[in-house]
Amino acid sequence: MSEEEVQDMIDGAIRRHNRNASIISIIVGWVMLAAFMDGLLRLLGLIPPFMGLDINLLPRIADLI
């Protein structure tokens, strides 16, 4: 194998790694954003409680005011 062929193989492996890492990061980012939005909407009372855990703060804030 020549030095050029080895460099081409290394460059291909790096390109593949960067593509796969980007795809994984995008998926993890969307999952984290969805979990954040779910929690925020439950906190604001726009989505009903899940498994009996009521974290809605609006009634508690209204009682204090």
C-alpha positions as CSV (number, residue, x, y, z in Angstrom):
1,M,0.0,0.0,0.0
2,S,1.2,3.4,-0.8
3,E,1.1,6.4,1.5
4,E,-1.6,8.0,-0.6
5,E,-3.9,4.9,-0.3
6,V,-3.4,4.9,3.5
7,Q,-4.2,8.6,3.7
8,D,-7.4,8.0,1.6
9,M,-8.5,5.2,4.0
10,I,-7.8,7.4,7.0
11,D,-9.7,10.4,5.4
12,G,-12.7,8.1,4.6
13,A,-12.8,6.7,8.2
14,I,-12.7,10.3,9.6
15,R,-15.5,11.4,7.3
16,R,-17.6,8.4,8.2
17,H,-17.0,9.0,11.9
18,N,-17.9,12.7,11.7
19,R,-21.1,11.8,9.8
20,N,-22.2,9.2,12.3
21,A,-21.3,11.4,15.3
22,S,-23.4,14.2,13.8
23,I,-26.4,12.0,13.3
24,I,-26.2,10.6,16.9
25,S,-25.9,14.2,18.2
26,I,-28.9,15.3,16.2
27,I,-31.0,12.4,17.6
28,V,-29.9,13.0,21.2
29,G,-30.6,16.7,20.8
30,W,-34.1,16.2,19.6
31,V,-34.8,13.7,22.4
32,M,-33.6,16.2,25.0
33,L,-35.6,19.0,23.5
34,A,-38.7,16.8,23.5
35,A,-38.2,15.9,27.2
36,F,-37.7,19.5,28.1
37,M,-40.8,20.7,26.3
38,D,-42.8,17.8,27.8
39,G,-41.8,18.9,31.3
40,L,-42.4,22.6,30.6
41,L,-45.9,22.0,29.2
42,R,-46.7,19.8,32.2
43,L,-45.4,22.4,34.5
44,L,-47.7,25.0,32.9
45,G,-50.6,22.7,33.0
46,L,-51.1,22.4,29.3
47,I,-50.6,18.6,29.4
48,P,-52.3,16.4,32.0
49,P,-50.3,14.7,34.8
50,F,-48.5,11.5,34.0
51,M,-48.8,8.5,36.4
52,G,-50.4,10.7,39.1
53,L,-47.4,13.1,39.3
54,D,-48.9,16.6,39.2
55,I,-46.2,19.3,38.8
56,N,-48.6,22.0,37.7
57,L,-47.5,25.3,39.4
58,L,-50.2,27.6,38.2
59,P,-52.8,26.8,40.8
60,R,-50.2,27.1,43.6
61,I,-49.1,30.5,42.3
62,A,-52.7,31.7,41.9
63,D,-53.3,30.7,45.6
64,L,-50.3,32.8,46.7
65,I,-51.4,35.8,44.8
